[in-house]
């Protein structure tokens, strides 16, 4: 089993932020993700993955634009979006998948 599969096969939903250092919109995400983590706490795990350092994974998951966020529950992709989302909107969306 790959390291990635181990990451997403969690009881706790895993939100992955796919980004790149050179991407300006990606640099807007850390404070947004901090607000999400502050609000949702242990209900969610947030991981950042640099697409430039993980090209095979990016290709496998068909990530064509960044930032892209994917939510995995028990190893299955539950939700995906591309682009920057405001923290309140992201939290409201994620709450639908947390139980």
C-alpha positions, 0 to 999 in steps of 0.5 A: 500500500502506498504512503498516500493510501495510508494517509487517506485510509483514516477514520478521520476525514482527510482534507488534502490541499494540492499546491505549488510554491509558485502558485499565487492563489495557493499562498492564500490557502494556509490562513484559510486552512488554519481557520478550518482546523481551528473551527473543526479541530479533531473532526478533520485532518488537513494535509498539504501536498506539493504537486511539483514534488509529487508529479505521479500522484498529481497525474494519478488523481488528475489534478489539472489546476491548483489549488485543488482540495480533496476530501477523503473519507475511509480512503474514498474521495468524497469531495473535490474543488479547485480554486480558493474558497473562503474559510466560512464557505469551506467549513460549511461544505466540509460539515456536510461530510463530517459525522 
